[in-house]
């Protein structure tokens, strides 16, 4: 790679079909005692060949340490974060192969959002992130037959990985591959919301075209995050909630946070409402990073430090 910063969507996914199939085979056939050493060597290869990702994780860990001195040790743990990502990928395959059970999921839902999820009312929107492993909660929550979750993904990045997941047994994945919210897609999403289905949208990467972002304070630095989850919800007149699924002490914790109801937003106040809710999301993400410092798997230049090093 050259020194010019590129949008995350223009960068190649770190895994290819051979790597993903190899991971699926390791998860399916290797005992836990052998699986970790195998993944360690695979992760080591990507660690050694990814200088840009190492630099971006270095920036993240330093800013997390400065904001929350007790969250990170004094030394950088770049390889440890790569390894955590490799283990998370293994868990994504393992859940579809029934090696991670519904009973392994701990639900933290003080506002009882799960009650709305399993009723037949209008659907809502989840603002998600690359912290933890949302693939796990998507599979485990599907244990409830009345709940349907649609995940909006960027088409160029999702197809290969999800083909591998489907080959591993993920036959109930509901993905909507998008690059633009055109009229046809909005009609489809509206129908699904009215049918009681929920939508999940990543809220911690700028959109593919680099537009419709909102500036938030994140780890004491300004950052741009996408408005997509809130714009989508406001067009569909529904609620936005935050969803995280992190691994602690060998078990996954599904955390649900209600955020805002866009059904009564006026056009005049929408911009300010989005800014306030996006900052709320950033604060929740900060806290989750503090609690799970090695589980934010965003290997890209989140703060655009190559253009604005300070």
Secondary structure, 3 states (H helix, E strand, C coil): CCCCCCCHHHCCCCCCHHHHHHHHHHHHHCCHHHHHHHHHHHHHHHHHCCHHHHHHHHHHHHHHHHHCCCCCCCCCCHHHHHHHHHHHHHHHHHHHCCCCCHHHEEEECCCCHHHHHCCCCCCCEEEECCEECHHHHHHHHCCCCCCCEEEEEEHHHHHHHHHHHHHCCCCCCCEEEECCCCHHHHHHHHHHHHCCCEEEEECCCCCCCCCCEEEEEECCEEEEEECHHHHHHHHHCCEEEEEEEEEECCEEEEEEEEEEEHHHCCCCCHHHHHHHHHHHHHHHHHHHHHHCCCCECCCCCCCCCCCCCC
